[in-house]
Amino acid sequence: MVKKSLFFLILFLLPFEIYAQGEKPAQLRIFEEPKSKEWWFRTEFLAAGSSIREIPAHEIDPTWHYASELTKDAIPKKLLLRDGADLMNETEITFSRSGDFNNDGIDDLALVGVYEDCNLQTGRFFLILTKNKLNKWEVSFLRLLGEPKFLAISASGPLKISFCMECEETFHLLWSSEKNEYTLKP
């Protein structure tokens, strides 16, 4: 009788555990060395969720097992603040941003995050989602951008991808109406 009750309890709780794994923000790991570098050069983000904006990770990329959006919540406040001011606000960068990036009159969402694939390989990505006819997000553009380190996008103006808080190394998102596609240019 106990085994049967335990079996039904597991069967009952399993869907809740699977659901709970859904959207989880990336987790942050900061390395001590090299101390001469700012914290964003010494970080690694870890994917912790199985979906982003209700899209399962494997639907974003069929090789992915986990994926998480980067969020400010993952970063300790003491790292985000410099002289009492939010460094991301001062440098005008963010982790996600809404807009109509291809000028089709449909809402888009640009965001950055990290993933882990089925072979335990990890990395960071830039993703554009667009609303479909059912008003749900779907993938419009995905670009993998190396190791699972810091990545952000411009908070306003032309969409740029930045690999650190205070550097000039950026990629610009361009839309080609002739080719009907996005491209990233240094």
C-alpha positions in Angstrom: 0.0 0.0 0.0 2.9 2.4 0.8 4.6 1.7 -2.5 1.4 2.3 -4.4 0.8 5.6 -2.5 4.4 6.7 -3.1 4.0 5.8 -6.8 0.9 8.0 -7.2 2.6 10.8 -5.2 5.5 10.8 -7.6 3.2 10.5 -10.6 1.2 13.5 -9.2 4.3 15.7 -8.4 6.3 15.0 -11.6 4.4 17.4 -13.8 5.0 20.2 -11.2 8.7 19.5 -11.1 8.9 19.6 -14.9 6.9 22.9 -15.0 9.0 24.3 -12.2 12.1 23.8 -14.3 10.7 26.1 -17.0 11.9 29.6 -17.1 14.7 30.2 -14.6 17.2 33.1 -14.8 20.8 32.3 -15.5 23.0 31.8 -12.5 26.3 33.7 -12.1 29.7 32.4 -11.2 32.5 34.9 -10.6 36.1 33.9 -10.8 38.7 35.5 -8.4 41.4 35.8 -11.0 42.6 37.9 -12.7 41.8 40.6 -10.1 43.0 43.2 -12.5 40.0 42.7 -14.7 36.5 44.0 -14.1 33.9 41.5 -12.8 32.1 41.1 -16.1 35.3 39.7 -17.6 35.6 37.2 -14.8 32.1 35.8 -14.9 30.4 32.8 -16.3 26.6 32.4 -16.6 25.0 29.0 -16.2 21.7 28.1 -17.9 19.2 26.9 -15.3 15.8 26.8 -17.2 14.2 24.6 -19.8 12.4 27.5 -21.6 12.6 31.2 -22.4 9.4 33.3 -22.8 7.4 30.0 -22.8 9.4 28.6 -25.7 11.1 25.3 -24.8 14.9 25.4 -25.1 14.8 22.6 -27.7 12.5 24.6 -29.9 14.9 27.5 -29.9 17.7 25.2 -30.9 17.1 21.4 -31.2 20.5 20.6 -29.5 19.7 22.6 -26.4 18.8 21.0 -23.1 18.8 24.2 -20.9 18.5 27.9 -21.7 18.2 31.0 -19.6 17.8 34.7 -20.2 20.4 37.0 -18.6 18.7 39.2 -16.0 19.9 41.8 -13.5 18.5 39.6 -10.8 21.4 37.2 -11.4 24.0 39.8 -10.6 24.6 40.9 -7.0 23.7 44.6 -6.5 27.2 45.5 -5.1 28.6 44.6 -8.6 26.0 46.5 -10.5 26.4 49.7 -8.5 29.4 52.1 -8.9 29.4 55.1 -6.6 25.7 54.4 -5.9 24.7 54.4 -9.6 23.5 51.5 -11.7 26.4 50.8 -14.1 24.1 49.2 -16.7 21.9 52.2 -16.7 24.9 54.6 -17.0 26.3 52.6 -19.9 22.8 52.4 -21.5 22.8 48.6 -21.9 20.2 46.0 -20.9 19.6 42.3 -21.3 16.3 42.5 -23.2 14.5 45.1 -25.1 11.2 45.4 -27.1 10.8 47.0 -30.5 10.0 46.4 -34.1 13.4 45.6 -35.4 12.4 44.6 -38.9 9.8 47.3 -39.4 6.9 44.8 -40.1 4.5 46.4 -37.6 4.7 43.3 -35.3 6.2 43.3 -31.8 9.7 41.9 -31.5 11.8 41.2 -28.4 15.6 41.1 -28.4 17.4 39.3 -25.5 20.6 37.7 -24.6 21.2 34.5 -22.6 23.1 31.3 -22.1 22.5 27.7 -23.0 23.7 24.2 -22.4 23.2 21.6 -25.1 22.6 17.9 -24.8 26.4 17.3 -25.0 27.0 19.6 -22.0 28.5 22.3 -24.2 27.7 25.8 -23.0 27.6 29.2 -24.7 25.9 32.6 -24.9 23.4 33.7 -27.5 21.5 36.7 -29.0 17.9 36.0 -29.8 15.1 37.9 -31.5 11.5 36.7 -30.9 8.5 37.9 -32.7 4.8 37.6 -32.0 2.9 35.1 -34.2 -0.8 35.1 -35.1 -1.7 33.6 -31.7 0.2 36.4 -30.0 2.8 34.0 -28.7 6.6 34.5 -29.0 8.4 32.5 -31.7 12.1 32.6 -32.8 12.9 35.0 -35.6 16.7 35.2 -35.3 19.3 33.3 -33.2 23.1 33.8 -33.1 25.5 31.9 -30.9 28.3 34.1 -29.5 30.9 32.0 -27.8 31.5 31.2 -24.2 28.7 31.8 -21.6 30.1 35.1 -20.4 28.6 38.6 -20.1 26.6 39.9 -23.0 24.2 42.8 -23.2 22.3 44.9 -25.8 21.8 48.7 -26.2 18.9 50.0 -24.2 17.8 52.4 -26.9 18.7 53.6 -30.4 20.1 51.2 -33.0 20.3 47.6 -31.6 23.9 46.8 -30.7 25.3 43.8 -28.9 28.0 44.5 -26.3 30.5 42.0 -24.8 31.3 44.1 -21.7 30.0 47.0 -19.8 32.4 49.7 -20.8 33.9 48.7 -24.1 33.6 49.6 -27.8 33.5 46.0 -29.0 30.0 45.7 -30.3 28.0 44.1 -33.1 25.2 46.0 -34.9 22.0 44.3 -35.8 21.0 45.1 -39.4 17.7 44.2 -41.2 17.8 43.6 -44.9 14.4 44.0 -46.4 15.8 42.8 -49.8 16.9 39.4 -48.2 14.2 39.5 -45.5 16.8 38.6 -42.8 18.8 39.9 -39.9 22.6 40.1 -40.0 25.2 41.1 -37.3 28.0 43.4 -38.3 31.0 44.4 -36.2 
